[in-house]
Amino acid sequence: MTHPRDLEQEIEAELQAGSGDAGTARRLLGELYESYRDQRRLLDRLVRISDQFQRAERDRGQAFAADYRREVRRIEKLVRISDSYQTMLHDLNHRLLTLSTRDDLTGLLNRRSLRERVLAEMTAVNRGDSGFALAFVDIDHFKVINDTWGHQTGDAVLISLASTVISHLGDDRACGRWGGEEFLILFAGYDGERVVAAANHLRDVVGSIRHAGGPDGFSATISLGVTLYRPGETLDMVLSRADAALYQAKETGRNRVVYLP
């Protein structure tokens, strides 16, 4: 077949010559038509290739979009799981901190945490801050309460005492359960006269509370041993003096406050 450019030149030459040869004209027209058909087939092929490429790209784009959406959903799920895990971990850490610093029954500071609080207060006083007082508190005849009304009632009395102390002191870090039915209260900034008055007031309030037990209920009293911290002395020294005051209170009839400055 004649090359399209050669055919074009031949047709142009024939037109310029103007020979009017019908056979030549038919031949040239036939070749021109065949060239047109070849170009048309080539164009159709290119269009089909283009359409296939566009469909492939569209399908690939849709597949990518679907993969992207799946990945986004997966990441969102992981974020929700991570958030839930972080919340659970925070709650667990808070619970562990509470268990390590608080008494499980009353919610007050436990013995170790209260010792740290008193030691910090001693350091502050030795730096020149105002003094403080300590009071050991013991529920009178607590064994009788447990034996008579049961340990559940005994626990209720302990919880009631803890709540009463917090409500009067306004500071849940100023009191702790020292052990059993014994509590230790820190009176920051108190002098002797003020701490004795506060201890007696607390004793009166506790004694006025009625607890469930028997037809008319019962009241529980407390004994308190109070002392002031003397700058420079050790923790054991001030605790020993408060304990001695508590011992005197119980030995001299209970339901009373004994103060040893």
Secondary structure per residue as TSV (DSSP state, phi and psi in degrees):
chain	resnum	aa	ss	phi	psi
A	1	M	-	360.0	144.1
A	2	T	-	-68.4	139.4
A	3	H	-	-64.3	140.9
A	4	P	H	-52.9	-38.0
A	5	R	H	-70.4	-40.3
A	6	D	H	-63.7	-41.0
A	7	L	H	-62.9	-39.8
A	8	E	H	-64.0	-42.0
A	9	Q	H	-66.0	-40.2
A	10	E	H	-64.6	-42.2
A	11	I	H	-64.5	-40.6
A	12	E	H	-63.6	-39.7
A	13	A	H	-66.5	-41.1
A	14	E	H	-64.6	-40.2
A	15	L	H	-65.6	-37.5
A	16	Q	H	-71.6	-35.2
A	17	A	H	-70.6	-36.5
A	18	G	T	62.4	38.1
A	19	S	-	-68.3	-30.8
A	20	G	-	73.2	19.4
A	21	D	-	-71.9	115.4
A	22	A	H	-66.1	-37.5
A	23	G	H	-65.4	-43.4
A	24	T	H	-63.4	-41.3
A	25	A	H	-62.1	-43.8
A	26	R	H	-63.3	-40.6
A	27	R	H	-62.7	-46.9
A	28	L	H	-64.2	-39.7
A	29	L	H	-64.6	-39.4
A	30	G	H	-64.9	-44.6
A	31	E	H	-65.3	-36.8
A	32	L	H	-63.4	-40.8
A	33	Y	H	-65.2	-42.6
A	34	E	H	-63.2	-38.9
A	35	S	H	-63.5	-41.7
A	36	Y	H	-60.8	-43.6
A	37	R	H	-64.1	-39.3
A	38	D	H	-62.7	-43.5
A	39	Q	H	-64.4	-38.6
A	40	R	H	-65.9	-43.2
A	41	R	H	-61.9	-40.6
A	42	L	H	-62.9	-42.4
A	43	L	H	-64.5	-42.9
A	44	D	H	-61.0	-40.0
A	45	R	H	-64.4	-42.6
A	46	L	H	-63.7	-38.0
A	47	V	H	-64.7	-42.7
A	48	R	H	-63.7	-42.1
A	49	I	H	-62.2	-42.0
A	50	S	H	-63.3	-43.8
A	51	D	H	-62.7	-42.9
A	52	Q	H	-63.4	-39.6
A	53	F	H	-65.1	-42.8
A	54	Q	H	-64.2	-41.5
A	55	R	H	-63.8	-41.6
A	56	A	H	-62.9	-43.2
A	57	E	H	-65.0	-40.3
A	58	R	H	-64.3	-44.3
A	59	D	H	-63.4	-40.6
A	60	R	H	-65.3	-39.5
A	61	G	H	-64.9	-41.3
A	62	Q	H	-65.5	-40.4
A	63	A	H	-64.5	-39.9
A	64	F	H	-64.2	-42.6
A	65	A	H	-62.6	-41.3
A	66	A	H	-64.2	-43.3
A	67	D	H	-62.7	-39.3
A	68	Y	H	-63.7	-44.5
A	69	R	H	-63.7	-41.0
A	70	R	H	-62.5	-40.0
A	71	E	H	-66.5	-40.4
A	72	V	H	-62.1	-44.0
A	73	R	H	-63.7	-38.5
A	74	R	H	-64.3	-43.6
A	75	I	H	-65.5	-41.9
A	76	E	H	-60.8	-40.3
A	77	K	H	-64.3	-42.6
A	78	L	H	-63.4	-37.9
A	79	V	H	-64.7	-42.6
A	80	R	H	-62.9	-42.2
A	81	I	H	-63.2	-42.2
A	82	S	H	-63.8	-43.1
A	83	D	H	-62.0	-43.2
A	84	S	H	-63.3	-40.7
A	85	Y	H	-65.4	-41.8
A	86	Q	H	-63.4	-41.5
A	87	T	H	-63.4	-45.1
A	88	M	H	-62.4	-40.2
A	89	L	H	-66.7	-39.9
A	90	H	H	-63.4	-44.6
A	91	D	H	-63.5	-39.7
A	92	L	H	-65.9	-42.8
A	93	N	H	-63.0	-40.1
A	94	H	H	-64.3	-41.2
A	95	R	H	-64.8	-42.5
A	96	L	H	-64.6	-39.7
A	97	L	H	-63.4	-41.8
A	98	T	H	-63.3	-44.6
A	99	L	H	-64.1	-31.2
A	100	S	H	-83.1	-17.5
A	101	T	H	-118.5	-14.8
A	102	R	B	-120.4	151.3
A	103	D	-	-74.3	130.8
A	104	D	T	-65.5	-33.1
A	105	L	T	-81.1	-51.3
A	106	T	T	-94.6	-19.0
A	107	G	-	80.9	-1.4
A	108	L	S	-77.2	169.0
A	109	L	B	-57.6	144.2
A	110	N	-	-83.4	178.0
A	111	R	H	-60.4	-45.2
A	112	R	H	-63.1	-45.3
A	113	S	H	-66.2	-36.2
A	114	L	H	-69.1	-37.8
A	115	R	H	-59.2	-42.9
A	116	E	H	-63.2	-39.0
A	117	R	H	-64.6	-43.8
A	118	V	H	-66.5	-40.2
A	119	L	H	-61.3	-40.2
A	120	A	H	-63.9	-38.5
A	121	E	H	-67.5	-38.0
A	122	M	H	-61.8	-42.9
A	123	T	H	-60.7	-43.0
A	124	A	H	-63.1	-41.5
A	125	V	H	-65.0	-41.3
A	126	N	H	-69.3	-15.8
A	127	R	T	-89.0	-5.2
A	128	G	T	118.4	-1.1
A	129	D	-	-70.9	168.1
A	130	S	-	-66.0	158.1
A	131	G	-	-76.1	-175.1
A	132	F	E	-149.4	165.3
A	133	A	E	-122.9	155.4
A	134	L	E	-121.6	147.3
A	135	A	E	-137.1	121.6
A	136	F	E	-83.6	133.0
A	137	V	E	-121.3	131.0
A	138	D	E	-132.1	134.0
A	139	I	E	-77.0	125.6
A	140	D	T	-70.4	136.8
A	141	H	T	52.4	43.0
A	142	F	H	-66.2	-33.9
A	143	K	H	-62.6	-38.2
A	144	V	H	-63.7	-39.1
A	145	I	H	-60.8	-48.1
A	146	N	H	-62.6	-44.6
A	147	D	H	-67.6	-33.3
A	148	T	H	-84.6	-47.2
A	149	W	H	-109.2	-7.2
A	150	G	-	99.2	156.8
A	151	H	H	-67.4	-28.7
A	152	Q	H	-63.7	-41.1
A	153	T	H	-67.1	-39.9
A	154	G	H	-58.9	-41.5
A	155	D	H	-63.0	-39.4
A	156	A	H	-62.5	-36.6
A	157	V	H	-66.5	-42.0
A	158	L	H	-61.7	-44.3
A	159	I	H	-64.1	-40.6
A	160	S	H	-62.9	-42.1
A	161	L	H	-63.3	-43.8
A	162	A	H	-60.3	-44.7
A	163	S	H	-63.6	-39.9
A	164	T	H	-65.6	-43.3
A	165	V	H	-61.8	-46.2
A	166	I	H	-62.4	-42.8
A	167	S	H	-64.5	-29.8
A	168	H	H	-87.5	-31.1
A	169	L	H	-87.8	-28.7
A	170	G	S	70.5	19.8
A	171	D	-	-149.8	108.8
A	172	D	T	-76.7	-1.4
A	173	R	T	-103.3	10.0
A	174	A	S	-103.3	4.7
A	175	C	E	-145.7	145.4
A	176	G	E	-147.2	160.1
A	177	R	E	-86.4	116.2
A	178	W	E	-81.2	-30.5
A	179	G	E	159.2	135.3
A	180	G	T	59.4	-123.3
A	181	E	T	-99.7	17.6
A	182	E	E	-107.1	135.2
A	183	F	E	-123.6	157.3
A	184	L	E	-124.6	129.6
A	185	I	E	-115.3	134.6
A	186	L	E	-103.1	120.2
A	187	F	E	-105.9	89.5
A	188	A	E	-71.9	132.0
A	189	G	T	80.0	7.0
A	190	Y	-	-89.9	142.2
A	191	D	-	-98.0	-178.4
A	192	G	H	-61.1	-47.2
A	193	E	H	-64.4	-42.6
A	194	R	H	-68.3	-39.1
A	195	V	H	-71.2	-34.8
A	196	V	H	-64.8	-42.0
A	197	A	H	-63.1	-43.0
A	198	A	H	-65.6	-39.4
A	199	A	H	-65.7	-42.0
A	200	N	H	-67.1	-37.5
A	201	H	H	-63.4	-44.1
A	202	L	H	-62.3	-41.9
A	203	R	H	-60.4	-42.1
A	204	D	H	-65.0	-42.8
A	205	V	H	-64.7	-45.6
A	206	V	H	-61.4	-42.1
A	207	G	H	-67.0	-20.7
A	208	S	H	-85.4	-9.6
A	209	I	-	-80.3	132.9
A	210	R	E	-98.9	134.2
A	211	H	E	-111.2	151.2
A	212	A	S	-68.3	129.3
A	213	G	-	166.4	121.7
A	214	G	T	72.9	-176.2
A	215	P	T	-68.8	-30.9
A	216	D	T	-114.6	2.5
A	217	G	-	75.8	-175.3
A	218	F	E	-150.7	162.0
A	219	S	E	-112.8	153.3
A	220	A	-	-119.8	135.6
A	221	T	-	-106.4	164.9
A	222	I	E	-130.7	152.9
A	223	S	E	-114.6	143.9
A	224	L	E	-130.8	134.8
A	225	G	E	-113.0	119.0
A	226	V	E	-118.3	143.3
A	227	T	E	-153.2	162.8
A	228	L	E	-101.4	146.5
A	229	Y	-	-77.1	133.3
A	230	R	-	-103.5	119.3
A	231	P	T	-51.4	132.7
A	232	G	T	99.4	-19.4
A	233	E	-	-82.6	163.2
A	234	T	-	-82.9	168.1
A	235	L	H	-63.7	-42.1
A	236	D	H	-61.5	-33.8
A	237	M	H	-66.4	-47.4
A	238	V	H	-70.8	-35.3
A	239	L	H	-66.6	-38.7
A	240	S	H	-63.7	-38.4
A	241	R	H	-69.9	-39.7
A	242	A	H	-64.7	-38.1
A	243	D	H	-66.8	-38.5
A	244	A	H	-64.1	-38.0
A	245	A	H	-65.9	-40.0
A	246	L	H	-64.2	-41.3
A	247	Y	H	-58.9	-43.1
A	248	Q	H	-63.4	-39.9
A	249	A	H	-62.4	-38.5
A	250	K	H	-77.3	-34.4
A	251	E	H	-74.9	-21.9
A	252	T	T	-101.5	21.2
A	253	G	T	121.6	-7.0
A	254	R	S	65.5	176.6
A	255	N	S	51.7	48.8
A	256	R	S	-154.8	168.5
A	257	V	E	-113.8	128.8
A	258	V	E	-116.5	129.7
A	259	Y	E	-112.9	123.9
A	260	L	-	-118.9	104.7
A	261	P	-	-67.2	360.0
